[in-house]
Amino acid sequence: MIQVTREFEFIKKYKTTIAAVYQGRTGHNYSWVFSGDANGDGFTFQDLLYVPTGPSDPKVTWGSTTERDAFFAFAQTPA
């Protein structure tokens, strides 16, 4: 991350601060959310999708191996 800050008086006796920030990232820098209200809290489009760490992630129970394989095939497709 690079940050540059400059402070000066744009108007006399009033400090003005300008900052520029650059943050580089690799990989997918976005989140997947459900299109509906997945957790029932009354708000839509803010429930994050949990992506398992792998086929044997203990937090996920798959309905079938076909379902599991289809999910990971979808998750690996480019955006």
Contact map, one row per residue, 1 for C-alpha under 8 A:
1110000000000000000011110000000000000000000000000000000000000000000000000000000
1111000000000000000011100000000000000000000000000000000000000000000000000000000
1111100000000000001111000000000000000000000000000000000000000000000000000000000
0111110000000000001110000000000000000000000000000000000000000000000000000000000
0011111000000000111100000000000000000000000000000000000000000000000000000000000
0001111100000000111000000000000000000000000000000000000000000000000000000000000
0000111110000011110000000000000000000000000000000000000000000000000000000000000
0000011111000011100000000000000000000000000000000000000000000000000000000000000
0000001111111111000000000000000000000000000000000000000000000000000000000000000
0000000111110111000000000000000000000000000000000000000000000000000000000000000
0000000011111110000000000000000000000000000000000000000000000000000000000000000
0000000011111110000000000000000000000000000000000000000000000000000000000000000
0000000010111110000000000000000000000000000000000000000000000000000000000000000
0000000011111111000000000000000000000000000000000000000000000000000000000000000
0000001111111111100000000000000000000000000000000000000000000000000000000000000
0000001111000111110000000000000000000000000000000000000000000000000000000000000
0000111100000011111000000000000000000000000000000000000000000000000000000000000
0000111000000001111100000000000000000000000000000000000000000000000000000000000
0011110000000000111110000000000000000000000000000000000000000000000000000000000
0011100000000000011111000000000000000000000000000000000000000000000000000000000
1111000000000000001111100000000000000000000000000000000000000000000000000000000
1110000000000000000111110000000000000000000000000000000000000000000000000000000
1100000000000000000011111000000000000000000000000000000000000000000000000000000
1000000000000000000001111100000000000000000000000000000000000000000000000000000
0000000000000000000000111110100000000000000000000000000000000000000000000000000
0000000000000000000000011111100000000000000000000000000000000000000000000000000
0000000000000000000000001111100000000000000000000000000000000000000000000000000
0000000000000000000000000111110000000000000000000000000000000000000000000000000
0000000000000000000000001111111000000000000000000000000000000000000000000000000
0000000000000000000000000001111100000000000000000000000000000000000000000000000
0000000000000000000000000000111110000000000000011000000000000000000000000000000
0000000000000000000000000000011111000000000000011000000000000000000000000000000
0000000000000000000000000000001111100000000011111000000000000000000000000000000
0000000000000000000000000000000111111100000111111000000000000000000000000000000
0000000000000000000000000000000011111000000110000000000000000000000000000000000
0000000000000000000000000000000001111100000110000000000000000000000000000000000
0000000000000000000000000000000001111111111111100000000000000000000000000000000
0000000000000000000000000000000001011111000100100000000000000000000000000000000
0000000000000000000000000000000000001111100000100000000000000000000000000000000
0000000000000000000000000000000000001111111000000000000000000000000000000000000
0000000000000000000000000000000000001011111000000000000000000000000000000000000
0000000000000000000000000000000000001001111100000000000000000000000000000000000
0000000000000000000000000000000000001001111111000000000000000000000000000000000
0000000000000000000000000000000001111100011111100000000000000000000000000000000
0000000000000000000000000000000011111000001111100000000000000000000000000000000
0000000000000000000000000000000011001000001111110000000000000000000000000000000
0000000000000000000000000000000011001110000111111000000000000000000000000000000
0000000000000000000000000000001111000000000001111100000000000000000000000000000
0000000000000000000000000000001111000000000000111110000000000000000000000000000
0000000000000000000000000000000000000000000000011111000000000000000000000000000
0000000000000000000000000000000000000000000000001111100000000000000000000000000
0000000000000000000000000000000000000000000000000111111010110000000000000000000
0000000000000000000000000000000000000000000000000011111110000000000000000000000
0000000000000000000000000000000000000000000000000001111110000000000000000000000
0000000000000000000000000000000000000000000000000001111110000000000100000000000
0000000000000000000000000000000000000000000000000000111111010000000000000000000
0000000000000000000000000000000000000000000000000001111111110000000000000000000
0000000000000000000000000000000000000000000000000000000111111000000000000000000
0000000000000000000000000000000000000000000000000001000011111000000000000000000
0000000000000000000000000000000000000000000000000001000111111100000000000000000
0000000000000000000000000000000000000000000000000000000001111110000000000000000
0000000000000000000000000000000000000000000000000000000000011111101100000000000
0000000000000000000000000000000000000000000000000000000000001111101100000000000
0000000000000000000000000000000000000000000000000000000000000111111100000000000
0000000000000000000000000000000000000000000000000000000000000111111110000000000
0000000000000000000000000000000000000000000000000000000000000001111111000000000
0000000000000000000000000000000000000000000000000000000000000111111111100000000
0000000000000000000000000000000000000000000000000000001000000111111111110000000
0000000000000000000000000000000000000000000000000000000000000000111111111000000
0000000000000000000000000000000000000000000000000000000000000000011111111100000
0000000000000000000000000000000000000000000000000000000000000000001111111110000
0000000000000000000000000000000000000000000000000000000000000000000111111111000
0000000000000000000000000000000000000000000000000000000000000000000011111111100
0000000000000000000000000000000000000000000000000000000000000000000001111111100
0000000000000000000000000000000000000000000000000000000000000000000000111111100
0000000000000000000000000000000000000000000000000000000000000000000000011111110
0000000000000000000000000000000000000000000000000000000000000000000000001111111
0000000000000000000000000000000000000000000000000000000000000000000000000001111
0000000000000000000000000000000000000000000000000000000000000000000000000000111
